[in-house]
Amino acid sequence: MDNVNDFFTTLSSYLWGWPMIVLLLGTHVFLSVRLRFPQRKLFTAIRLSVQRDKSQKGDVSQFGALATALAATIGTGNIIGVATAVALGGPGAVFWCWLTGVFGISTKYSEALLAIKYRVKSEKGHMLGGPMYTLERGLGWRKMGILFAVFTAIAAFGIGCTVQANAISTIMHASYGISTSVSGAVLMLLAAAVILGGVRSISKVCSMLVPFMALLYVLGCIYILCMNVVYVVPALKLIVNSAFSPEAAGGGLAGGSVIMAARYGIARGLFSNESGLGSAPIVAAAARTKNPVRQALVSSTGTFWDTVVICALTGLVIVSSIIAYPDIDYSNGAELTKMAFSKIPCVGPFILSFGLLTFAFSTILGWGYYGERAMEYLKGKRWTHVYRLLYILAIFAGSVANLSIVWNIADCMNALMAIPNLLSLIFLNGVIVHETRKYLWRDRLDREMNEF
């Protein structure tokens, strides 16, 4: 097992090295320029996300699809992952993480547009879509679509299921002394009650859970920043300055080299918001929407909320706390997060534990749907029931197991998902521009697809 773990550790480091970072960030920038910066339509996208197209074909509302995607996207990486980037790359990593989210909005927009454009209807009337269908129907790359689905089905067990379950059981044991087996059993039953209901059940729960958990976490971060108010401006200056030049923080925190700050900040931003990964379009395809661009705009807000808001606030809390409390150990990401939040008595630890628990649980729900749809593409509807059962059982296994090897395998699968998805975006950029021109640039967002 040690040899296997070493293999996947090496493979993960290679797959998530500079070539992948350049490919992902390059795609973000390319699509932003090619689409005339759809980030400009952010407020329009937010407005559309709370509107309903009940008369349209689909399984869930636009907001339901967004909430499910956010549930899978907003996870422990938004909290611990940001701290890890700061620990390894210095405060400047927060800036690069944030900038990646800004440009990633265009990629998330493009993924969702293609998912709606090339989605299909199942025999039971359900809408199915995502990069596997885009690769097959848009480019004729059936084998590449199969590979994407395989990587997605495997990745769901890792980053979406066992890793999140392990995070929850670990928190419950450390904070309240509850055994991991008890936490795992309860978590498995709660998740089963939602997942067995299918996409409508998952969407309904996520639509209620995601806004509540995100709002409470954001308000908690704002409260901590108010407590650290005299250090907020210095923290902002340090984050920006460290992104472009080596500089030292209060208490001796090394700003690190610009290369290290950029590498870890960009990598964490890309990994956190999942723009380019190809997972979010799977649920975007199930949305009831008039045309591909409407849902594309709605989906693009997911990257904004995940990285531009939540990750940025987390980073600011951590850096301001480092300056305010020089005794904080910043060498370990997980410990850095814990210590930064614990400096605010009572409220700080609660915000951290609540955020980790709810973010991890929602991720389990969202990735459960992604894995099912990938399995349905590979083997048909019958096998999704088997997959669903195995996924639920894996929640308990993840709660009580040592997951170092699972982390590395999941990282590899995520990278292998991104490659075919990014290729589809690059090769079909003309289709994305055509649809954007038809509905967005010509102000036809209220027009339906069958009107053309």
C-alpha positions in Angstrom: 0.0 0.0 0.0 2.9 2.3 0.7 4.1 1.8 -2.9 0.7 2.5 -4.3 0.4 5.6 -2.2 3.8 6.8 -3.3 2.8 6.2 -6.9 -0.4 8.3 -6.7 1.4 11.0 -4.7 3.9 11.3 -7.5 1.2 11.2 -10.2 -0.9 13.8 -8.4 2.1 16.1 -8.1 2.8 15.7 -11.8 -0.9 16.1 -12.9 -1.4 19.2 -10.7 2.0 20.8 -11.6 2.6 23.8 -13.8 1.3 22.3 -17.1 -2.2 21.8 -15.5 -2.1 25.2 -13.9 -1.2 26.9 -17.2 -3.8 24.9 -19.0 -6.6 25.8 -16.6 -5.7 29.4 -16.0 -5.0 29.8 -19.7 -8.4 28.5 -20.6 -10.0 30.9 -18.0 -8.3 33.9 -19.6 -8.8 32.8 -23.2 -12.6 32.3 -22.7 -12.9 35.6 -20.7 -11.4 37.5 -23.7 -13.2 35.4 -26.3 -16.6 36.0 -24.7 -16.0 39.7 -24.0 -15.8 39.1 -20.2 -19.1 37.7 -19.2 -18.1 38.7 -15.7 -19.7 42.0 -16.6 -23.1 40.4 -16.4 -22.7 39.2 -12.9 -25.6 41.1 -11.4 -27.8 39.9 -14.3 -26.7 36.4 -13.5 -27.6 36.7 -9.8 -31.0 38.1 -10.7 -31.7 35.2 -13.1 -30.6 32.7 -10.5 -33.7 33.4 -8.3 -36.1 33.4 -11.2 -38.1 30.3 -12.3 -38.8 29.0 -15.7 -41.6 26.5 -14.7 -42.9 26.1 -18.2 -39.5 24.8 -19.5 -38.3 21.2 -19.7 -36.0 20.0 -17.0 -35.8 18.3 -13.6 -35.0 21.2 -11.2 -35.1 25.0 -11.1 -32.2 27.1 -12.2 -31.6 28.0 -8.5 -31.9 24.3 -7.6 -29.2 23.4 -10.1 -27.0 26.2 -8.9 -27.5 25.2 -5.2 -26.6 21.6 -6.0 -23.5 22.6 -7.8 -22.5 24.9 -5.0 -23.1 22.1 -2.5 -20.6 20.0 -4.3 -18.2 22.9 -4.8 -18.1 24.6 -1.4 -16.2 22.1 0.8 -13.4 21.9 3.2 -11.1 23.3 0.6 -12.7 26.7 1.1 -11.5 26.8 4.7 -8.6 24.5 5.2 -7.4 24.7 1.6 -7.0 28.4 1.7 -5.0 28.2 4.9 -2.8 25.5 3.3 -2.1 27.9 0.3 -1.1 30.6 2.8 1.1 28.3 4.7 2.9 27.1 1.6 2.9 30.2 -0.6 2.5 33.1 1.8 -0.2 35.7 2.1 0.1 36.5 -1.6 -1.5 33.2 -2.4 -4.9 34.7 -1.3 -4.7 37.2 -4.1 -3.9 34.6 -6.8 -6.7 32.4 -5.5 -9.1 35.3 -5.8 -8.0 36.3 -9.3 -8.4 32.7 -10.4 -12.0 32.8 -9.3 -12.6 36.0 -11.2 -11.4 34.6 -14.5 -12.9 31.1 -13.7 -16.4 32.6 -14.0 -16.0 32.5 -17.8 -15.1 28.8 -17.8 -18.0 27.9 -15.5 -20.3 29.9 -17.9 -19.0 28.0 -20.9 -19.3 24.5 -19.3 -22.9 25.1 -18.4 -23.8 26.5 -21.8 -22.4 23.4 -23.6 -24.2 21.1 -21.1 -27.6 22.6 -22.0 -26.7 22.8 -25.7 -25.9 19.0 -25.9 -28.1 17.5 -23.2 -30.4 14.6 -24.0 -33.7 13.3 -22.6 -33.8 9.9 -21.0 -36.5 7.3 -21.6 -38.2 8.5 -18.4 -38.1 12.2 -19.4 -35.1 13.2 -17.3 -32.5 15.7 -18.7 -29.0 14.3 -18.9 -25.9 16.3 -19.8 -22.4 17.2 -18.9 -18.9 17.0 -20.5 -19.4 13.3 -21.5 -22.4 14.3 -23.6 -20.6 17.4 -24.9 -17.6 15.3 -25.9 -19.8 12.7 -27.7 -22.4 14.9 -29.3 -20.4 18.1 -29.9 -17.1 16.6 -31.0 -17.9 13.0 -31.7 -15.4 11.9 -29.1 -17.3 9.0 -27.6 -14.3 7.3 -26.0 -13.2 10.6 -24.4 -16.7 10.9 -23.0 -16.4 7.5 -21.5 -13.1 8.3 -19.9 -14.5 11.5 -18.4 -17.4 9.5 -16.9 -15.1 6.9 -15.5 -12.9 9.5 -13.8 -16.0 11.3 -12.4 -17.5 8.1 -11.0 -14.2 7.3 -9.2 -13.5 10.8 -8.1 -17.0 11.1 -6.5 -16.0 8.3 -4.0 -12.9 10.2 -3.1 -13.1 14.0 -2.9 -16.9 13.9 -2.8 -17.6 11.2 -0.4 -15.0 9.4 1.8 -12.8 12.5 2.3 -15.7 14.7 3.3 -17.1 12.0 5.6 -13.7 11.6 7.3 -13.5 15.4 7.8 -16.9 15.4 9.6 -16.1 12.4 11.8 -12.7 13.8 12.7 -14.3 17.2 13.7 -17.0 15.5 15.8 -14.5 13.3 17.6 -12.0 16.2 18.3 -14.7 18.7 19.3 -17.2 16.6 21.1 -15.6 13.2 21.8 -18.1 11.3 19.5 -16.6 8.2 18.1 -16.0 8.1 14.3 -18.2 5.0 13.9 -21.2 6.7 15.5 -20.6 9.9 13.4 -20.3 7.7 10.3 -23.5 5.8 10.9 -25.5 8.9 11.6 -24.0 10.7 8.6 -24.7 7.7 6.3 -28.3 7.6 7.3 -28.8 11.4 6.8 -27.2 11.3 3.4 -29.1 8.2 2.4 -32.4 9.9 3.2 -31.6 12.6 0.7 -29.6 10.8 -2.0 -32.2 8.0 -2.4 -34.8 10.6 -3.4 -32.8 11.4 -6.5 -32.0 14.8 -8.1 -35.2 16.5 -6.9 -34.6 15.5 -3.3 -30.9 16.5 -3.5 -31.8 19.8 -5.1 -34.5 20.6 -2.6 -32.2 20.0 0.4 -29.3 21.9 -1.2 -31.6 24.8 -2.0 -32.3 25.2 1.7 -28.9 24.2 3.1 -26.5 26.0 0.9 -27.8 29.6 1.3 -28.1 29.1 5.1 -24.7 27.6 5.6 -22.9 30.1 3.3 -24.6 33.1 4.8 -23.9 32.0 8.4 -20.2 31.4 7.5 -19.9 34.7 5.7 -21.4 36.6 8.6 -19.1 34.8 11.0 -16.1 35.8 8.9 -17.3 39.4 8.9 -17.7 39.3 12.6 -14.1 38.0 13.1 -12.9 40.7 10.7 -14.7 43.3 12.8 -12.9 42.0 15.8 -9.6 42.3 13.9 -10.6 45.5 12.3 -7.3 47.4 12.9 -5.5 44.6 11.1 -7.8 44.3 8.0 -6.2 47.0 5.9 -2.6 45.9 6.7 -3.7 42.3 5.8 -5.1 43.5 2.4 -1.9 45.4 1.7 0.2 42.4 2.7 -1.8 40.1 0.5 -1.5 42.3 -2.6 2.2 43.2 -2.0 3.1 39.6 -1.3 1.5 38.5 -4.6 4.1 40.5 -6.6 7.1 40.8 -4.3 8.6 38.9 -1.3 7.6 40.6 2.0 7.4 39.6 5.6 4.3 39.7 7.7 3.9 40.5 11.4 5.3 37.8 13.6 7.8 36.8 11.0 5.5 35.1 8.4 7.5 34.9 5.3 5.7 36.3 2.3 7.5 33.7 0.2 8.5 34.0 -3.5 6.2 35.3 -6.1 6.4 32.0 -7.9 5.3 30.1 -4.8 2.5 32.5 -4.0 1.2 32.2 -7.5 1.5 28.5 -7.7 -0.3 27.6 -4.5 -2.9 30.4 -4.8 -3.8 29.5 -8.4 -3.8 25.8 -7.7 -6.0 26.2 -4.6 -8.4 28.6 -6.5 -8.7 26.2 -9.4 -9.3 23.2 -7.1 -11.8 25.0 -4.9 -14.2 26.5 -7.4 -13.9 23.5 -9.8 -14.2 25.8 -12.9 -12.8 23.6 -15.7 -13.2 20.4 -13.8 -16.5 19.5 -15.6 -18.5 18.5 -12.5 -21.0 21.4 -12.2 -22.3 21.1 -15.8 -23.7 17.7 -15.0 -26.4 19.2 -12.7 -26.7 22.4 -14.8 -28.0 20.2 -17.6 -31.0 19.2 -15.5 -32.2 22.8 -15.0 -35.4 24.2 -16.4 -34.3 27.1 -18.6 -35.4 28.9 -21.7 -32.0 28.8 -23.4 -28.4 27.7 -22.8 -27.1 31.2 -21.9 -29.6 31.8 -19.1 -28.4 28.7 -17.2 -24.8 29.4 -18.1 -25.0 32.8 -16.5 -26.7 31.3 -13.4 -24.0 28.6 -13.1 -21.2 31.1 -13.5 -22.3 32.8 -10.2 -21.2 29.6 -8.4 -17.5 30.5 -9.0 -18.2 34.0 -7.7 -19.8 32.8 -4.5 -17.2 30.0 -3.9 -13.9 31.8 -4.6 -14.4 35.5 -5.0 -16.5 35.7 -1.8 -16.0 32.7 0.5 -12.3 31.9 -0.2 -11.4 35.6 -0.1 -13.1 36.1 3.2 -11.4 33.0 4.7 -8.0 34.2 3.4 -8.5 37.7 4.9 -9.5 36.2 8.3 -6.4 34.0 8.3 -3.9 36.7 7.3 -5.4 39.4 9.6 -5.3 36.9 12.5 -1.6 36.1 11.7 -0.8 39.8 12.0 -2.9 40.2 15.1 -1.6 37.2 16.9 2.1 36.6 16.1 2.1 33.4 18.2 0.0 31.5 15.6 1.8 28.6 14.0 1.5 29.1 10.3 3.5 26.1 9.1 0.5 23.7 8.9 -2.7 24.6 7.0 -5.2 22.8 9.1 -3.6 24.0 12.4 -3.4 27.5 11.0 -7.1 27.6 10.3 -8.0 26.2 13.7 -5.8 28.7 15.6 -6.9 31.7 13.5 -10.6 31.0 14.3 -9.9 30.0 17.9 -8.5 33.5 18.7 -12.2 34.7 18.8 -13.6 33.0 21.9 -16.8 30.9 21.6 -17.9 32.3 18.2 -14.7 31.5 16.3 -14.5 27.8 16.9 -18.2 27.4 16.3 -18.0 29.2 13.0 -15.1 26.9 11.9 -16.7 23.7 13.0 -20.2 24.6 11.7 -18.7 25.6 8.3 -16.6 22.5 8.0 -19.5 20.2 9.0 -22.1 21.7 6.7 -19.7 22.3 3.8 -18.6 18.7 3.9 -22.1 17.3 4.2 -23.4 19.3 1.2 -20.4 18.2 -0.8 -21.4 14.6 -0.2 -24.9 15.3 -1.6 -23.7 17.1 -4.7 -21.0 14.6 -5.7 -23.5 11.8 -5.2 -25.5 13.1 -8.0 -22.4 13.6 -10.3 -21.3 10.1 -9.7 -24.8 8.7 -10.5 -25.1 10.6 -13.8 -21.6 9.4 -14.8 -22.6 5.8 -14.1 -25.8 6.2 -16.0 -23.8 7.4 -19.0 -21.6 4.3 -18.7 -24.0 1.5 -17.8 -27.5 2.8 -18.0 -30.1 3.6 -15.3 -30.1 0.1 -13.7 -26.5 0.5 -12.5 -27.1 3.9 -10.8 -29.0 2.1 -8.0 -26.0 -0.1 -7.4 -23.7 2.9 -7.5 -25.9 4.8 -5.1 -25.8 2.0 -2.6 -22.0 1.7 -2.8 -21.7 5.5 -2.4 -23.8 5.5 0.8 -21.8 2.6 2.3 -18.6 4.5 1.4 -19.7 7.4 3.6 -19.4 5.1 6.7 -16.1 3.6 5.4 -14.7 7.0 4.9 -15.6 8.1 8.4 -13.5 5.4 10.1 -10.6 4.9 7.6 -7.2 6.4 7.1 -7.6 8.3 3.8 -4.1 9.5 2.8 -4.1 7.3 -0.3 -7.7 8.2 -1.1 -6.8 11.9 -1.2 -4.0 11.2 -3.7 -6.2 9.1 -5.9 -9.0 11.7 -5.8 -6.6 14.4 -6.8 -5.5 12.3 -9.8 -9.0 11.6 -10.9 -10.0 15.3 -10.7 -7.0 16.3 -12.9 -7.9 13.6 -15.4 -11.5 14.9 -15.4 -10.3 18.4 -16.2 -8.2 17.5 -19.3 -11.0 16.2 -21.6 -13.4 18.9 -20.3 -10.9 21.7 -21.1 -10.3 20.2 -24.5 -14.0 20.4 -25.3 -14.2 24.0 -24.2 -11.3 25.0 -26.4 -12.4 23.1 -29.5 -16.0 24.2 -29.1 -15.3 27.8 -28.3 -16.9 28.8 -31.6 -20.2 27.2 -30.5 -20.0 29.0 -27.1 -19.4 32.4 -28.9 -22.3 31.7 -31.3 -24.8 31.0 -28.6 -23.6 33.9 -26.5 -24.0 36.2 -29.5 -27.5 34.9 -30.2 -28.9 35.4 -26.7 -26.6 37.6 -24.6 -25.0 40.1 -26.9 -28.2 40.6 -28.9 -30.2 41.0 -25.6 -32.4 37.9 -26.2 -32.2 36.3 -22.8 -35.9 35.8 -22.6 -36.1 34.0 -25.9 -36.6 30.3 -26.0 -34.5 27.8 -28.0 -37.4 26.7 -30.2 -37.9 30.3 -31.4 -34.9 30.1 -33.7 
